[in-house]
Amino acid sequence: MKIQLLPTTRKEITGLGWDQADIVLVTADAYVDHPSFGAALIGRWLAHHGFKVAILAQPDWHNADDFRAIGPPRLFWAITSGCIDSRLNMYASMGSRRREDLYSPGGKTGLRPDRPLVVYSERCRQAHKGVPVILGGLEASLRRLVHYDYITDKLQRSVLADAKADLLVHGMGESAILEIARRLDSGAGLNDLHAIPGTAYRVIKGATVPEDAVELPSREALEADNTKFMDFQLAYQAESSPSGRAVVQDQGPGQIVVNPPAAPLTGQELDTLYALPFTRMAHPKYDALGGVPALTPVQFSITTHRGCFGGCSFCAIYFHQGKQIASRSPESIIAELDRIAAHPQFKGTVEDIGGPTANMYGMACAQAATCKRMSCLYPSPCAKLPSHDAVIKMLNRVLQWRNARKKKLNLFIASGIRHDLALASPDYIRLLAKHFVGGHLKVAPEHICPHVLDMMQKPHNDTFEAFEVEFAAASKAAGKQQYLVPYFISSHPGSSPDEAEKLTEYLVRRNWRPRQVQDFVPAPLALATAMYVSGLSPRKKQIHIPRGRGEKRLQMALLQYYDKRNFKTISQYLSPRGKHKLLAQIRKLQIQ
């Protein structure tokens, strides 16, 4: 039986025999029916629970015509800016506009507004007055409070306040959005939705603030004294688990209340979610436009679990997916492999079997919901961490599935692993190296200087080098010649040009030419962003903050020393410091 896509036009809605959709999901991404794309995931989830869902993908935002055309939803508009924050989608780390939009047909730019949540909310209200507007997705989740915006270089209000929406869903969203739909369907009013975990609301029209809510520093106070941004970060961090309390923050003008996150979906709920009838394809209307580039690397990948307890300070997964690990059953994963193998476009390679951190599958901790540690691995691994037994068992089931099939299949883990965690299980490293690495394994040492790694909340370099030895031995034992692909970050808070230079010396000494270099971007809610704004470490000590294009370009050039285009920048820095030997080594390596 042909799988039915969710309707995207008024004609498709009436073609299903509906008078109107219950919920219209408005997204700034193209419509891709794949579980890695949030609009499709939420849409399928709501449809599975009996709601009539339509998707309005990349509508023309210059007027409300597209919003009028699809018709008013019976219950609410649900708005997302797409799979990634719209700022990151449209702008590089130094503020230049990107030349390609991977989540648009053919990679074309200009199909989304600068601030989709704000603009789409206004168009929804213009098109059909009185219909509730609810924000969700990654951007809404991370911009739920006052936050730093690296494009304007200013503190911004919560996107909920700017969009004047009725409610905001933060976190992964399935539980909250389903509860909202059910309550509105039963006749509840908007004020009846304010206690739902994983939501935020504006304090207007009779809305009240919970008695035990924690008051966070206001926007005005943060603007007056940027050092208070670290206080704000740490205060919210303490309440950002399902066992936390609601927080209230003055936005100037207005107040918002952010409820604690919803509990993660159970394993059974995840199994149900990922068994829904996704086509794993972009909407056919994009075929003639070159497809949707973002689908290609994930089309035949499998998400085995959610959450990450690594607590890297530059990453905001802690505030979106949470640190509690929620894993699917091996049976659910095998069933998805069966569906992938039967897909008409499948050519024999499963690109990834993993999650935010591939080797955290099955590592649920009974105390994770109440534990106040941001990281279970830094400054040292928690003694209560579960073992790798569950992930080893699951991967062996996957291998059994592959071996039972006559056709040769490739199965890879491409989402990256936590190397310090893997060191606790030589069996996992051997299994990984022998069966799930296609010559290269992504790892993220990020830096080599202890002070910078402490600011990142990452293990020191001796841990990475220990993993390097173990992986090389496991690859050799498997009869394979395999390599690590290290990721590094330039210009992270705490990293001065001196530390960048030391990293370059290390890379030159090893003749490493890292292609995976990311210039630090201060993402909303990340702990490192609080460092960037305040100039303070989490312990309230002054630290060096790389600011301005000059220093950021220098640090990036030092990491990409092998690129001849960077030699002038590197030379102008190293020569006055008497680093002639290092400069000569760099020149020699550039010529080779």
C-alpha positions as CSV (number, residue, x, y, z in Angstrom):
1,M,0.0,0.0,0.0
2,K,1.3,3.4,-0.9
3,I,2.3,5.6,2.1
4,Q,0.4,8.8,2.3
5,L,2.3,12.0,2.8
6,L,0.9,14.6,5.1
7,P,-1.2,17.1,3.1
8,T,0.6,20.4,2.1
9,T,-2.1,22.3,0.3
10,R,-5.8,23.1,0.7
11,K,-6.5,20.8,-2.3
12,E,-4.7,17.9,-0.6
13,I,-6.6,18.6,2.6
14,T,-10.0,18.4,0.9
15,G,-8.9,15.4,-1.1
16,L,-8.6,13.5,2.1
17,G,-12.2,14.4,2.9
18,W,-11.3,16.9,5.6
19,D,-13.1,20.2,6.0
20,Q,-9.9,21.6,7.7
21,A,-6.8,20.4,9.4
22,D,-6.7,20.2,13.2
23,I,-3.1,21.4,13.2
24,V,-1.0,23.1,10.6
25,L,2.7,22.7,11.0
26,V,4.5,25.7,9.5
27,T,8.2,25.0,8.8
28,A,11.0,27.1,7.3
29,D,12.5,23.9,5.9
30,A,11.4,22.0,2.8
31,Y,9.1,19.1,3.7
32,V,11.1,16.0,4.0
33,D,9.2,12.9,5.3
34,H,12.1,11.5,7.4
35,P,12.4,11.0,11.2
36,S,15.5,13.3,11.2
37,F,13.3,16.2,10.2
38,G,11.3,17.7,13.1
39,A,8.2,18.8,11.2
40,A,7.7,15.3,9.8
41,L,8.4,13.6,13.1
42,I,5.9,15.8,15.0
43,G,3.4,15.7,12.2
44,R,3.5,11.9,12.0
45,W,3.3,11.6,15.8
46,L,0.2,13.8,16.0
47,A,-1.4,12.0,13.1
48,H,-0.7,8.7,14.8
49,H,-2.7,9.9,17.7
50,G,-5.7,10.7,15.6
51,F,-5.2,14.4,14.7
52,K,-5.5,15.8,11.2
53,V,-2.2,17.4,10.4
54,A,-1.1,19.5,7.4
55,I,2.4,20.9,6.7
56,L,2.9,24.3,5.3
57,A,6.6,24.2,4.2
58,Q,8.5,27.4,3.3
59,P,5.5,29.6,2.7
60,D,6.0,33.0,1.1
61,W,6.3,35.2,4.1
62,H,6.0,38.6,2.4
63,N,2.3,38.4,2.8
64,A,-0.3,36.1,4.4
65,D,-1.7,34.6,1.2
66,D,-0.1,31.1,1.6
67,F,-1.3,31.1,5.2
68,R,-4.9,32.0,4.2
69,A,-4.8,29.5,1.3
70,I,-4.3,26.4,3.4
71,G,-7.2,27.4,5.6
72,P,-7.4,27.9,9.4
73,P,-6.4,24.9,11.6
74,R,-9.2,23.8,14.0
75,L,-6.9,23.7,17.0
76,F,-3.6,25.6,16.5
77,W,-0.7,26.7,14.3
78,A,2.5,24.9,15.2
79,I,5.6,26.9,13.9
80,T,9.2,25.7,13.6
81,S,12.2,27.4,11.9
82,G,13.4,23.9,10.9
83,C,16.1,21.4,11.8
84,I,18.7,24.0,12.9
85,D,18.7,27.5,14.3
86,S,17.9,29.9,11.5
87,R,20.9,32.1,12.4
88,L,23.3,29.1,11.9
89,N,21.4,28.1,8.8
90,M,21.8,31.6,7.2
91,Y,25.1,32.9,8.6
92,A,28.6,31.6,9.1
93,S,30.5,32.2,12.4
94,M,31.9,35.6,11.3
95,G,28.5,36.9,10.1
96,S,28.8,36.4,6.4
97,R,25.8,35.0,4.6
98,R,25.9,31.3,3.6
99,R,25.7,30.7,-0.1
100,E,23.6,27.5,0.2
101,D,20.6,26.4,2.3
102,L,20.9,22.6,2.6
103,Y,17.3,22.4,3.9
104,S,15.8,24.0,0.8
105,P,15.2,22.5,-2.6
106,G,18.3,22.5,-4.7
107,G,20.2,24.3,-1.8
108,K,18.6,27.6,-2.8
109,T,18.8,30.5,-0.4
110,G,16.1,33.1,0.2
111,L,13.2,30.8,0.9
112,R,13.0,31.6,4.6
113,P,12.9,34.9,6.5
114,D,15.6,36.0,8.9
115,R,13.6,35.2,12.0
116,P,11.0,32.6,10.9
117,L,9.3,32.1,14.2
118,V,8.6,35.8,14.6
119,V,7.6,36.4,10.9
120,Y,5.4,33.3,10.6
121,S,3.6,34.0,13.8
122,E,2.6,37.4,12.5
123,R,1.4,36.0,9.2
124,C,-0.6,33.3,11.0
125,R,-2.4,35.9,13.0
126,Q,-3.0,38.0,9.9
127,A,-4.4,35.1,8.0
128,H,-6.8,33.7,10.6
129,K,-7.4,35.7,13.7
130,G,-8.1,34.0,17.0
131,V,-6.3,30.7,16.2
132,P,-3.7,29.8,18.8
133,V,0.0,30.1,17.7
134,I,2.5,27.7,19.3
135,L,6.3,27.7,18.7
136,G,8.5,24.7,18.8
137,G,11.6,23.1,17.3
138,L,15.3,23.7,18.0
139,E,15.4,27.4,17.6
140,A,12.4,28.0,19.8
141,S,13.8,25.6,22.4
142,L,17.2,27.3,22.6
143,R,15.9,30.9,22.4
144,R,13.2,30.3,25.1
145,L,14.9,32.9,27.5
146,V,16.9,36.1,27.0
147,H,19.8,35.0,24.8
148,Y,22.8,36.4,23.0
149,D,22.5,36.7,19.2
150,Y,25.9,36.7,17.5
151,I,24.7,38.4,14.3
152,T,23.4,41.5,16.1
153,D,25.9,41.2,18.9
154,K,23.2,41.9,21.4
155,L,21.0,40.3,24.0
156,Q,17.6,39.4,22.6
157,R,14.3,38.7,24.3
158,S,12.8,35.3,24.4
159,V,11.5,34.5,20.9
160,L,8.2,33.8,22.6
161,A,8.0,37.4,23.6
162,D,9.1,38.7,20.2
163,A,6.7,36.5,18.3
164,K,3.8,37.2,20.6
165,A,2.9,33.6,20.4
166,D,0.6,31.8,22.8
167,L,2.9,29.1,23.9
168,L,6.4,27.7,23.3
169,V,7.4,24.1,23.4
170,H,11.0,23.4,24.3
171,G,12.9,20.1,24.2
172,M,12.1,17.3,21.8
173,G,8.4,18.2,22.0
174,E,6.3,15.0,21.4
175,S,4.9,14.8,24.8
176,A,4.1,18.5,25.2
177,I,2.6,19.0,21.8
178,L,0.4,16.0,22.1
179,E,-0.9,17.1,25.5
180,I,-1.6,20.6,24.1
181,A,-3.5,19.1,21.2
182,R,-5.6,16.8,23.5
183,R,-6.4,19.6,25.9
184,L,-7.5,22.1,23.2
185,D,-9.5,19.3,21.5
186,S,-11.3,18.8,24.7
187,G,-12.3,22.5,24.9
188,A,-9.6,23.8,27.3
189,G,-8.5,27.4,27.1
190,L,-5.0,28.7,26.7
191,N,-4.6,29.4,30.4
192,D,-5.3,25.7,31.0
193,L,-2.1,24.8,29.2
194,H,0.3,26.6,31.4
195,A,1.3,23.7,33.7
196,I,2.4,21.4,30.9
197,P,6.1,20.3,31.3
198,G,8.3,21.3,28.4
199,T,6.4,24.6,27.7
200,A,6.8,28.3,28.2
201,Y,4.1,31.0,28.3
202,R,3.8,34.8,28.5
203,V,2.4,36.3,31.7
204,I,-0.6,38.1,30.1
205,K,-4.4,37.9,30.2
206,G,-4.8,36.2,33.6
207,A,-1.8,34.0,33.4
208,T,-0.1,33.5,36.7
209,V,3.4,32.8,37.9
210,P,3.9,29.5,39.9
211,E,4.6,30.2,43.6
212,D,7.9,28.3,43.6
213,A,9.2,29.7,40.3
214,V,12.8,30.8,40.4
215,E,13.3,34.4,39.3
216,L,16.2,34.8,36.8
217,P,18.1,38.0,36.1
218,S,16.1,40.3,33.8
219,R,17.0,41.4,30.4
220,E,17.6,44.9,31.7
221,A,19.9,43.6,34.5
222,L,21.9,41.5,32.0
223,E,22.3,44.4,29.6
224,A,23.5,46.6,32.4
225,D,26.1,44.1,33.6
226,N,27.2,41.4,31.2
227,T,29.0,39.5,34.0
228,K,25.6,38.6,35.4
229,F,25.1,36.4,32.3
230,M,27.1,33.6,33.9
231,D,24.9,33.9,37.0
232,F,21.8,33.6,34.8
233,Q,23.2,30.6,33.0
234,L,24.1,28.7,36.1
235,A,20.8,29.6,37.8
236,Y,18.8,28.2,34.9
237,Q,21.1,25.2,34.4
238,A,20.2,24.2,38.0
239,E,16.5,24.0,37.1
240,S,16.7,22.6,33.6
241,S,15.9,19.0,34.4
242,P,12.5,17.4,34.7
243,S,12.8,17.6,38.5
244,G,13.6,21.3,38.4
245,R,11.3,24.3,39.1
246,A,9.7,26.7,36.7
247,V,11.6,29.9,36.1
248,V,10.3,33.4,35.4
249,Q,12.2,36.2,33.6
250,D,11.4,39.8,32.9
251,Q,11.9,40.4,29.2
252,G,11.6,44.1,29.2
253,P,8.7,44.5,28.5
254,G,6.7,41.6,29.7
255,Q,7.5,38.4,31.6
256,I,7.7,34.8,30.6
257,V,7.5,31.5,32.6
258,V,9.5,28.5,31.5
259,N,8.3,25.2,32.9
260,P,10.7,22.3,33.6
261,P,11.5,20.0,30.6
262,A,9.2,17.1,29.9
263,A,10.4,13.7,30.8
264,P,12.1,11.9,27.9
265,L,9.9,9.5,25.9
266,T,10.1,5.9,27.2
267,G,11.8,3.3,25.1
268,Q,8.4,1.9,24.1
269,E,7.2,5.4,23.0
270,L,10.4,5.8,20.9
271,D,9.8,2.5,19.3
272,T,6.3,3.6,18.4
273,L,7.6,6.9,17.0
274,Y,10.2,5.5,14.8
275,A,7.9,2.8,13.5
276,L,5.6,5.4,11.9
277,P,5.3,5.2,8.1
278,F,8.0,7.7,7.0
279,T,8.8,7.5,3.3
280,R,12.4,8.7,4.0
281,M,12.1,11.0,0.9
282,A,11.6,14.6,0.2
283,H,8.2,15.7,-1.1
284,P,8.0,14.8,-4.9
285,K,7.4,18.5,-5.8
286,Y,11.2,19.1,-5.1
287,D,12.4,16.4,-7.5
288,A,12.6,18.9,-10.4
289,L,14.3,21.4,-8.2
290,G,17.3,19.3,-7.3
291,G,15.9,17.6,-4.2
292,V,16.8,18.6,-0.6
293,P,20.6,18.3,0.0
294,A,20.2,17.8,3.8
295,L,18.4,14.5,3.2
296,T,21.3,12.8,1.4
297,P,23.7,12.2,4.4
298,V,20.9,11.0,6.7
299,Q,18.4,9.3,4.4
300,F,19.5,5.8,5.4
301,S,20.7,6.5,8.9
302,I,19.1,5.2,12.2
303,T,18.6,7.1,15.4
304,T,19.1,4.6,18.2
305,H,18.6,6.9,21.2
306,R,18.3,10.5,22.4
307,G,20.1,12.5,25.0
308,C,23.8,13.1,25.9
309,F,25.4,13.3,29.3
310,G,28.8,14.6,27.9
311,G,28.0,18.2,29.0
312,C,30.4,19.9,26.5
313,S,30.2,23.6,27.3
314,F,29.9,24.6,23.6
315,C,27.0,22.3,23.0
316,A,23.3,22.9,23.8
317,I,22.0,19.3,23.6
318,Y,21.9,19.4,27.4
319,F,19.1,22.0,27.1
320,H,17.2,20.4,24.2
321,Q,17.4,16.7,24.4
322,G,18.6,16.6,28.0
323,K,21.3,14.4,29.5
324,Q,18.9,11.4,30.2
325,I,19.5,8.7,27.7
326,A,16.3,7.2,26.2
327,S,17.0,4.2,23.9
328,R,15.0,2.2,21.4
329,S,14.8,-1.5,21.7
330,P,17.0,-3.7,19.5
331,E,13.8,-5.1,17.9
332,S,12.8,-1.6,16.9
333,I,16.2,-0.9,15.3
334,I,16.1,-4.2,13.4
335,A,12.6,-3.5,12.1
336,E,13.8,-0.1,10.8
337,L,16.7,-1.8,9.1
338,D,14.2,-4.1,7.4
339,R,12.3,-1.1,6.1
340,I,15.5,0.6,4.9
341,A,16.6,-2.6,3.1
342,A,13.3,-2.7,1.3
343,H,13.4,1.0,0.3
344,P,13.5,1.5,-3.5
345,Q,16.4,4.0,-3.2
346,F,18.6,2.0,-0.8
347,K,21.9,1.0,-2.4
348,G,23.4,-1.1,0.4
349,T,24.9,1.4,2.9
350,V,23.4,2.5,6.2
351,E,25.3,5.7,6.8
352,D,24.9,5.9,10.6
353,I,23.6,3.9,13.5
354,G,23.8,6.2,16.5
355,G,22.6,9.3,18.2
356,P,24.1,12.5,19.7
357,T,26.9,10.3,21.0
358,A,26.8,6.8,19.4
359,N,28.2,4.9,22.4
360,M,25.7,6.2,24.9
361,Y,23.0,3.9,23.7
362,G,21.4,2.0,26.6
363,M,23.2,4.1,29.3
364,A,20.2,5.3,31.1
365,C,20.9,6.3,34.7
366,A,18.1,6.0,37.3
367,Q,19.3,9.2,39.0
368,A,19.8,11.3,35.8
369,A,16.5,13.2,36.3
370,T,17.5,14.6,39.7
371,C,21.3,14.7,39.5
372,K,22.6,18.3,39.2
373,R,25.8,17.4,37.3
374,M,25.8,18.9,33.8
375,S,28.3,16.4,32.7
376,C,28.6,12.8,33.8
377,L,32.1,12.6,32.3
378,Y,33.8,15.9,33.3
379,P,35.9,16.5,35.4
380,S,35.9,12.7,35.8
381,P,33.5,10.0,34.8
382,C,30.7,9.3,37.3
383,A,31.1,6.1,39.2
384,K,27.5,5.3,38.5
385,L,27.8,5.3,34.7
386,P,26.3,2.2,33.1
387,S,28.6,0.0,31.0
388,H,28.7,-0.5,27.2
389,D,26.9,-3.9,27.6
390,A,23.6,-2.6,26.0
391,V,25.3,-1.0,23.0
392,I,27.5,-4.0,22.4
393,K,24.4,-6.3,22.5
394,M,22.5,-4.0,20.1
395,L,25.3,-3.8,17.6
396,N,25.7,-7.6,17.7
397,R,22.0,-7.9,16.9
398,V,22.6,-5.6,14.0
399,L,25.5,-7.7,12.7
400,Q,23.3,-10.8,13.0
401,W,20.7,-9.1,10.9
402,R,23.3,-8.2,8.3
403,N,24.9,-11.6,8.2
404,A,21.5,-13.2,7.6
405,R,21.0,-11.3,4.4
406,K,22.4,-12.5,1.1
407,K,23.2,-9.0,-0.2
408,K,26.4,-7.3,1.0
409,L,25.5,-4.4,3.2
410,N,27.7,-1.7,4.8
411,L,26.8,-0.5,8.3
412,F,28.6,2.5,9.7
413,I,28.7,4.6,12.9
414,A,29.2,8.1,11.6
415,S,27.6,10.2,14.3
416,G,30.8,10.2,16.4
417,I,31.6,8.6,19.7
418,R,32.8,9.9,23.1
419,H,36.4,8.5,23.1
420,D,36.9,8.9,26.9
421,L,33.8,6.9,27.5
422,A,34.9,4.2,25.0
423,L,38.2,3.7,26.8
424,A,36.2,2.0,29.6
425,S,35.3,-0.8,27.2
426,P,38.0,-2.5,25.0
427,D,35.3,-4.8,23.7
428,Y,33.3,-1.9,22.3
429,I,36.4,-0.5,20.7
430,R,37.2,-3.8,19.1
431,L,33.6,-4.2,17.8
432,L,33.6,-0.7,16.5
433,A,36.9,-1.0,14.7
434,K,36.2,-4.4,13.1
435,H,32.6,-3.9,11.9
436,F,31.4,-0.2,11.9
437,V,34.2,2.0,10.6
438,G,34.7,2.5,6.9
439,G,38.3,3.6,7.1
440,H,37.8,6.8,9.1
441,L,36.3,7.4,12.6
442,K,35.2,10.9,13.7
443,V,36.4,11.9,17.2
444,A,36.4,15.2,18.9
445,P,39.5,16.0,21.0
446,E,38.7,19.7,20.2
447,H,42.0,21.0,21.5
448,I,45.2,19.9,23.3
449,C,45.7,22.7,25.9
450,P,44.5,21.7,29.4
451,H,43.1,25.2,30.2
452,V,41.0,25.3,27.0
453,L,39.8,21.7,27.4
454,D,38.7,22.6,30.9
455,M,36.6,25.5,29.5
456,M,35.1,23.1,27.0
457,Q,34.5,20.5,29.8
458,K,36.4,17.9,27.7
459,P,39.0,15.3,28.8
460,H,42.7,16.2,28.5
461,N,44.7,15.2,25.5
462,D,46.4,12.2,27.1
463,T,42.9,10.6,27.1
464,F,42.6,11.1,23.4
465,E,46.1,9.7,22.8
466,A,45.2,6.7,24.9
467,F,42.1,6.1,22.7
468,E,44.2,6.6,19.6
469,V,46.5,3.7,20.7
470,E,43.6,1.4,21.5
471,F,41.8,2.1,18.2
472,A,45.0,1.6,16.2
473,A,45.5,-1.8,17.9
474,A,41.9,-2.8,17.4
475,S,42.0,-1.9,13.7
476,K,45.3,-3.8,13.2
477,A,43.8,-6.9,14.9
478,A,40.8,-6.6,12.5
479,G,43.2,-6.5,9.6
480,K,42.3,-3.0,8.7
481,Q,44.2,0.2,8.1
482,Q,42.0,2.9,9.6
483,Y,42.4,6.5,10.8
484,L,40.9,8.9,13.2
485,V,39.3,12.1,11.9
486,P,39.8,14.6,14.7
487,Y,37.6,17.6,15.2
488,F,38.9,20.9,16.6
489,I,37.4,24.2,17.6
490,S,39.1,27.5,17.1
491,S,38.5,30.7,19.2
492,H,36.7,29.0,22.0
493,P,36.4,31.1,25.2
494,G,39.6,30.6,27.2
495,S,41.7,30.0,24.0
496,S,44.2,32.8,23.5
497,P,46.5,33.0,20.4
498,D,49.2,31.3,22.6
499,E,47.0,28.2,23.0
500,A,46.2,28.2,19.3
501,E,49.9,28.3,18.6
502,K,50.5,25.4,20.8
503,L,47.8,23.4,19.0
504,T,49.5,24.3,15.7
505,E,52.8,23.1,17.0
506,Y,51.2,19.8,18.0
507,L,49.5,19.4,14.6
508,V,52.7,20.2,12.7
509,R,54.7,17.8,14.8
510,R,52.2,15.0,13.9
511,N,51.8,16.2,10.3
512,W,48.0,16.4,10.9
513,R,46.0,18.5,8.5
514,P,42.6,18.8,10.2
515,R,39.7,19.4,7.8
516,Q,37.1,19.3,10.5
517,V,37.8,22.7,12.1
518,Q,34.9,24.7,13.5
519,D,35.2,28.4,14.5
520,F,33.4,28.8,17.8
521,V,29.8,30.1,17.4
522,P,28.1,31.3,20.6
523,A,24.9,29.2,20.4
524,P,21.9,30.2,22.6
525,L,21.9,28.5,26.0
526,A,25.3,26.9,25.7
527,L,27.5,27.3,28.7
528,A,30.4,28.6,26.5
529,T,28.1,31.3,25.3
530,A,27.7,32.5,28.8
531,M,31.5,32.6,29.0
532,Y,31.7,34.6,25.8
533,V,29.1,37.2,27.0
534,S,30.4,37.5,30.6
535,G,34.1,37.0,30.1
536,L,34.0,34.6,33.0
537,S,34.6,30.9,33.5
538,P,31.8,28.9,35.3
539,R,33.9,29.5,38.5
540,K,33.7,33.3,37.9
541,K,37.3,33.7,36.9
542,Q,38.3,36.1,34.1
543,I,39.3,34.3,30.9
544,H,40.5,35.3,27.5
545,I,37.7,35.7,25.0
546,P,38.6,35.8,21.3
547,R,36.6,38.6,19.8
548,G,36.7,40.3,16.4
549,R,37.4,38.9,13.0
550,G,41.1,39.5,13.3
551,E,41.8,37.1,16.1
552,K,39.2,34.6,15.0
553,R,40.8,34.5,11.5
554,L,44.2,34.1,13.1
555,Q,43.2,31.2,15.3
556,M,41.4,29.5,12.3
557,A,44.5,30.1,10.1
558,L,46.8,28.5,12.7
559,L,44.7,25.4,12.8
560,Q,44.5,25.3,9.0
561,Y,48.3,26.0,8.7
562,Y,48.6,23.7,5.6
563,D,46.5,26.0,3.5
564,K,48.9,28.3,1.5
565,R,46.3,31.1,1.7
566,N,46.9,31.3,5.4
567,F,50.7,31.7,5.3
568,K,50.7,35.5,5.3
569,T,48.4,35.7,8.4
570,I,50.4,33.0,10.2
571,S,53.7,34.7,9.3
572,Q,52.6,38.1,10.5
573,Y,51.9,36.5,13.9
574,L,54.8,34.1,14.3
575,S,57.7,36.1,12.9
576,P,57.6,38.9,15.6
577,R,57.5,36.1,18.2
578,G,60.7,34.6,16.9
579,K,58.9,31.3,15.8
580,H,61.1,31.0,12.7
581,K,61.6,27.2,13.0
582,L,57.8,26.6,13.2
583,L,57.2,29.0,10.3
584,A,59.8,27.1,8.2
585,Q,58.1,23.8,9.0
586,I,54.8,25.2,8.0
587,R,56.1,26.5,4.7
588,K,57.7,23.1,4.0
589,L,54.5,21.3,4.7
590,Q,52.6,23.7,2.5
591,I,54.9,23.0,-0.4
592,Q,54.7,19.3,-0.1
